[in-house]
């Protein structure tokens, strides 16, 4: 598991239209509805060196009837990927997070090793 790292044209506008707040990112606040029978964590955080930052760009070249002047550069409204971001403690939403469900003990993974 790792935070959103993709960039594409109008990504920031799409986040805004969807009501997503990039600074309020719950990427690592996982509630595991199927706890491991031996109390282990069922998920892990991907080490920094294994993460990928994806970039999608659309180009309108002359062969498509365009001159490239309407190209919109890729953007990403979230924080840049770093080891520190991968190691940060999960945010608390202040909303119900399943904590009242009996027998579902939550186990968080260890932070990834430093690069």
C-alpha positions as CSV (number, residue, x, y, z in Angstrom):
1,X,0.0,0.0,0.0
2,X,1.3,3.5,-0.8
3,X,-0.2,6.9,-1.3
4,X,-1.5,8.4,-4.6
5,X,1.5,9.3,-6.8
6,X,-0.1,9.7,-10.2
7,X,-0.1,12.9,-12.2
8,X,-2.3,13.6,-15.2
9,X,-3.8,16.6,-16.8
10,X,-6.5,18.2,-14.6
11,X,-5.9,15.8,-11.7
12,X,-6.0,18.7,-9.2
13,X,-9.3,19.9,-10.7
14,X,-10.7,16.3,-10.5
15,X,-9.7,16.1,-6.8
16,X,-11.4,19.4,-6.2
17,X,-14.6,18.5,-8.1
18,X,-14.8,15.2,-6.1
19,X,-14.4,17.1,-2.8
20,X,-11.1,15.4,-2.0
21,X,-8.7,17.3,0.2
22,X,-5.1,16.3,-0.7
23,X,-3.7,17.3,2.7
24,X,-6.3,15.1,4.4
25,X,-5.1,11.8,3.0
26,X,-6.1,8.6,4.7
27,X,-4.1,6.3,2.4
28,X,-2.6,4.4,5.4
29,X,-5.7,4.5,7.7
30,X,-6.8,1.0,6.8
31,X,-9.5,-0.8,8.8
32,X,-9.0,-4.5,8.4
33,X,-12.3,-6.3,8.5
34,X,-10.5,-9.7,8.4
35,X,-7.9,-9.6,11.2
36,X,-5.2,-12.2,11.0
37,X,-5.9,-15.1,13.4
38,X,-2.4,-14.8,14.9
39,X,-2.5,-11.0,15.4
40,X,-0.3,-10.2,12.4
41,X,-0.9,-7.3,10.0
42,X,-2.6,-8.3,6.7
43,X,-1.1,-5.4,4.8
44,X,2.2,-3.6,4.4
45,X,3.5,-0.3,3.2
46,X,5.6,-0.4,0.0
47,X,9.2,0.6,0.5
48,X,10.2,3.9,-1.2
49,X,12.5,2.2,-3.7
50,X,9.6,0.0,-4.9
51,X,7.1,2.8,-5.4
52,X,6.5,4.4,-8.8
53,X,5.3,7.8,-9.7
54,X,3.1,7.6,-12.7
55,X,2.7,10.5,-15.2
56,X,0.1,10.5,-18.0
57,X,0.3,13.3,-20.6
58,X,-1.8,13.9,-23.6
59,X,-0.2,15.5,-26.6
60,X,-2.0,16.9,-29.6
61,X,0.5,17.0,-32.4
62,X,0.2,18.5,-35.8
63,X,-0.7,15.1,-37.2
64,X,-3.9,15.2,-35.2
65,X,-4.8,18.7,-36.4
66,X,-3.4,20.4,-33.4
67,X,-0.3,22.6,-32.8
68,X,0.3,21.5,-29.2
69,X,-0.9,24.8,-27.8
70,X,-3.8,23.2,-26.0
71,X,-1.7,20.6,-24.2
72,X,-2.5,20.6,-20.4
73,X,0.5,19.6,-18.3
74,X,0.1,16.7,-15.8
75,X,-0.4,17.8,-12.2
76,X,-0.8,16.0,-8.9
77,X,-2.3,17.9,-5.9
78,X,-0.9,15.5,-3.3
79,X,2.4,15.6,-1.4
80,X,5.5,14.4,-3.2
81,X,6.3,10.8,-2.5
82,X,9.1,10.4,0.1
83,X,10.2,8.0,2.7
84,X,8.8,10.4,5.3
85,X,5.4,10.3,3.7
86,X,5.5,6.5,3.7
87,X,6.4,6.5,7.4
88,X,3.9,9.0,8.7
89,X,1.3,7.9,11.3
90,X,-2.3,7.6,9.9
91,X,-4.6,10.5,10.2
92,X,-7.6,10.3,12.5
93,X,-10.9,11.2,10.8
94,X,-12.9,12.0,13.9
95,X,-15.6,9.9,12.4
96,X,-16.7,6.4,13.3
97,X,-13.9,4.0,12.2
98,X,-15.2,0.6,13.2
99,X,-13.6,0.7,16.7
100,X,-16.9,-0.5,18.3
101,X,-16.9,-3.7,16.3
102,X,-16.1,-6.5,18.8
103,X,-13.1,-8.8,18.2
104,X,-11.6,-6.8,15.3
105,X,-8.3,-5.8,16.8
106,X,-6.4,-3.6,14.4
107,X,-2.7,-4.2,13.7
108,X,-0.7,-1.5,11.8
109,X,2.3,-2.5,9.7
110,X,5.8,-1.4,10.6
111,X,7.0,1.6,8.6
112,X,9.3,0.8,5.7
113,X,13.0,0.7,6.1
114,X,14.9,3.9,5.2
115,X,16.3,3.9,1.6
